[in-house]
Amino acid sequence: MPEKDKLIVVAGVCGSGKSTLVKGLQTHGYQAHSVAQEHSCAPAMWQMTGPECLIYLDCSLETVRLRRRIQWGEARLREQRYRLRHAREHCGLFIDTENLSIQEVLDTALDFLKESELTGGDTGANKKESLN
């Protein structure tokens, strides 16, 4: 039986798919929420709710522009990644959403969560990479 009562936090750059992933995880019964860490100068803001799992999402500026209207450029994306560095260093799962569909991102996260539940693996301190 999956441990769906654990709190999952999703962090990442604007337009990387945080809200979409959270909705998908919630649909599958997980307690998940996104954190606007990319807008905060508090490096450990993602830890405020005491999550048991941190998932980090990233993508390129070109992909952000395809997903939403933005007026900013590469400098702001670099700043967001800088603000997110603590979250990226401590995430249980890193997903580059660049060339993945919404379903592929969700499946990657669900597979990770199910695997960690079966193995008792760490879902927050040890980074596991998922790259295209």
C-alpha positions in Angstrom: 0.0 0.0 0.0 1.6 3.3 -1.0 2.4 5.8 1.7 0.3 8.6 0.2 0.1 10.5 3.5 3.6 11.8 3.2 3.9 15.4 2.2 5.5 16.0 -1.3 6.9 19.4 -2.3 7.6 20.3 -5.9 10.1 23.1 -6.6 11.5 24.4 -9.9 11.8 27.3 -12.3 8.8 29.1 -13.6 7.1 27.1 -16.3 8.8 23.8 -15.5 5.5 22.1 -14.7 5.2 22.4 -10.9 1.4 23.1 -10.7 0.7 20.4 -13.3 2.7 17.8 -11.5 1.1 18.7 -8.2 -2.4 18.3 -9.7 -1.4 14.9 -11.1 0.0 13.7 -7.8 -3.1 14.9 -6.0 -5.2 13.0 -8.5 -3.3 9.9 -7.5 -4.0 10.5 -3.8 -0.7 12.1 -2.8 -0.5 15.2 -0.5 1.5 17.5 -2.8 2.0 21.2 -3.2 4.4 23.5 -5.1 6.6 26.1 -3.5 7.5 29.4 -5.1 11.1 29.0 -4.1 12.3 30.6 -7.4 10.9 33.9 -6.1 12.4 33.8 -2.7 15.8 34.7 -1.3 15.3 32.2 1.5 17.3 29.2 0.3 15.5 26.6 2.5 12.0 28.0 2.0 10.9 24.6 0.6 11.6 23.0 4.0 9.0 25.2 5.9 6.2 22.7 5.6 8.4 19.7 6.6 8.1 17.7 3.5 9.1 14.0 3.3 9.9 14.3 -0.4 11.2 17.1 -2.6 10.9 16.9 -6.4 12.7 19.4 -8.5 11.7 20.4 -12.0 13.8 22.3 -14.6 13.6 23.3 -18.3 15.1 25.8 -20.7 14.1 29.3 -21.4 12.8 28.3 -24.8 10.5 25.7 -23.2 9.2 28.3 -20.6 8.4 30.6 -23.5 6.4 27.9 -25.2 4.4 27.2 -22.1 3.7 30.7 -20.9 4.0 34.4 -21.9 7.0 35.9 -20.2 8.7 39.2 -20.6 12.0 38.1 -19.0 15.1 36.4 -20.3 18.0 34.1 -19.5 19.3 36.4 -16.7 16.1 35.8 -14.7 16.2 32.1 -15.4 19.8 32.0 -14.0 18.6 34.0 -11.0 15.8 31.5 -10.4 18.2 28.6 -10.6 20.5 30.3 -8.2 17.7 30.8 -5.7 16.7 27.2 -6.1 20.2 25.8 -5.6 19.5 24.5 -2.1 16.3 22.7 -3.3 18.2 21.2 -6.2 21.0 20.0 -4.0 18.5 18.3 -1.6 15.9 16.9 -3.9 15.0 13.3 -3.9 14.2 13.5 -7.6 15.3 15.9 -10.4 13.3 15.9 -13.6 14.3 17.8 -16.7 10.8 18.4 -18.2 12.3 19.8 -21.4 11.2 17.0 -23.8 8.7 15.2 -21.6 5.0 15.2 -21.9 2.8 15.9 -18.9 2.1 12.2 -18.5 5.8 11.3 -18.7 6.7 13.8 -15.9 3.9 12.4 -13.8 4.8 8.8 -14.5 8.5 9.5 -13.6 7.4 11.0 -10.3 4.9 8.2 -9.5 7.5 5.5 -10.3 10.0 7.2 -8.0 7.5 7.5 -5.2 6.4 3.9 -5.5 10.0 2.7 -5.7 11.0 4.7 -2.6 8.0 3.4 -0.7 9.0 -0.2 -1.6 12.7 0.2 -0.8 12.3 2.6 2.1 14.6 4.9 0.0 15.4 8.5 0.8 13.1 10.9 -1.0 14.7 14.2 0.0 18.3 14.1 0.8 19.8 11.9 -2.0 19.4 13.4 -5.4 18.3 11.0 -8.1 18.6 12.3 -11.7 16.0 11.8 -14.4 17.3 13.3 -17.6 16.1 13.0 -21.2 
